[in-house]
Amino acid sequence: MRPSQILRSGGDGEVGKYGKFLGGWGNLGSQTQKGINSFALSANRQRPLAGTLNAAIFNTWRRFSHQVLYFAPPMIIGYLTMQWAIERNEYLNSKPGRAEFGDEE
């Protein structure tokens, strides 16, 4: 008895419903490729930075305007709180502040 042949990616074996082996890469039963179309553009014709400055300005403004309400109010509240704390500390360490609150410590 002769062992069966190994089916390789070539697809030459008579297997399957239509007599084709469909397990190989690139041999899926489609029509044969007739030619390869390739397109090229000269390096002198390309404009890799076309519209970059214009897009950067408007894109930056759009992103900023959508995000400003998320970070501006906490920054303003933090700044005002820090200013109040600095002024309060300066008052408490001044002569009138020590006279008013000095006996509590």
Residue pairs with C-beta under 8 A, 6 or more apart in sequence:
5 13
7 13
7 15
7 21
7 23
8 24
9 23
9 24
9 25
9 26
9 27
10 24
10 27
11 20
11 21
11 22
11 23
11 24
11 27
12 21
13 21
14 21
15 21
16 22
18 29
20 29
21 27
22 28
22 29
91 97
92 98
92 101
